[in-house]
């Protein structure tokens, strides 16, 4: 089990754990806006169905169930896409970039020439973001790319990432 800001191996010199409040706040605000839109559309369409002058539409409970399932799936996917991309914390330990993800996972990326950190979008302060954030891709070699929503300049600010390729 990895402790926050460190590793299990004795003698490792972890960097301080850096939280990700900016990414979490932006993800949470985006989620609230998205959920508001989904629920407004859901209740508007539900109102139209219930007040329909055609009895076949008003009495089709299978359609109501399917419509509710689709709205629920949209809400869950919105939760995963907005908050799932905002990790809890990150740090370096034993030559690795360690990212603690929102849903409990821990991703480890060895720091070196095969590690690629790319900022693909810088997001200024605004209604959904109380402080600047950036969308970052992290990839090691041919492995799948992971995308994260972080506070502005956080990964590039880690001196331990000097061996990695950073683009932005």
N, C-alpha and C positions, 0 to 999 in steps of 0.2 A: 504494500500500500504506500503510495507516495504522499508524503506530508506536504502541505502547502509551502511552497518556496524551497523545497529541498527534495532529497531522494533518500532511499533506504540505505544506500551504501555509506559506510562511515568514511569520513575524510572528504566527502564531496563539498564543493564550495558553490552553493547555489546563489544565484542573484536574488535580490529581494523580489518578493511576489508583487506583481503589479496588477491591481484590480482593473476592471473595465467598466466603470460607471457610465462613461459617456456613451459607449456602444449599447449598454443595457438600457439607458434612458431613451435613446433614439429608437431602439427596437420596441420598447414598451409603448412609446407614443405612437409609432407606426401601427402596432397591433391594435391599440385602442381606436384609432381612426378607421382601420380596416374592419374591425368588428362592428363598429357603429354603422358603417356602410352596408355590411352584410345583413345585419339585423334590421335596418331600415328597409332594405329591399325585400327581405323575407316577410316582414309584416305588411308591407304595401301589397305585395303579390298575394299574400294570404287574405288580406282584406278584399282584394279584387275577386279572388276565388269564392270567398264566403258570400259576397254580395252579388254574385253572378245571377242573372235572371234565368239561366239554364239549369234545371235541376240536376242534370247529369254531371255538371261541373261541381256544383255544391255538395253532392253526395258521394263523390269519388274519394273515399278515404285512403285508398292505395296511393293515389296521386299525392295526397297530403303527406303521407308517410315518406314517400320517395323525395318529395320536395324538402321535407324536414331533414332527411338524411343527407341530401346534397348540401344544404345550408350548414349543417353540423360539420361535414367533412371540409367545407370551405373554411370554417372558423378554426378547426384544428390545424389545417395546412397553413393558415395564416400565422398561427401561434408558432409552428415549427420554423417557418421561413423568417419570421421577424426576430424572435428571441433565440432561436437555435443558432443564429449566426453571430450572436454577441456572447463570446466566451466569458466565464466568470473571472479568470485570471490567467496570467502567463508569466513565465520566468525561464531562466536558463539554468541548467544543472548538468554536470558531467558532459559538457560539450554538446548538449541538446537544447533545442528550443522546446519547452513543455507548455502545452496549452490545455487548461482545464475547461472543458466545454460545459455549456449550460445544463445539459441533461446528464451530467455525471461522468462522461467519458474523459479520458486523458490522452491527448495526442502528443507524440514525441517525434521531433524532426532533428536528425543529426546535423549539427552546424558544420558546413563545409561548402565546397564549390558546387555540389549538386543541390543544395538548398536554394530555392528561388523564392524571394519575397517581393511581390509586386503590388503596388498601390494602383488600383485601376479606377478609383473614383474618390475624389475629395469632396466632402459634403460640408458646406458652411453652416454656421448657426442659422436656425430658423424655427418655425413653429414645431417641427418634429424633432429638432435637435438643439438642446440648450447650449451645446458647445460643439466646436468642429469635430467631425468624425471622418473616418475614411474606410472604404471597402478595400480589403487586402486579400490577395491570393497567396497561399503558402503551398509550395510544392517541393517534394524531394525526389529527384530523379524522374523515373517514369511512373511513380505512384500517382494516385488520384489527387487532384487539386482540392484543397479545402479553402473555403472563403469565410472571412470573418469581418465583423463590424467592430472597429476599435477606435479609441480616442486618437485624435490627429497626431501622427508622428511617433507613436509609441514603439512599434517594432524597429523602425529605423534608428531610434534613439538608444537601442541596446548595444553597448560596445562589443558584446560577445558575438554579434552577428557580422562582424567585419569580414569573416571568412565566407560569408554567404553572398550570393548575387542579389542585390536589391535594385529594383527598378521603381520608378515613380515619376 
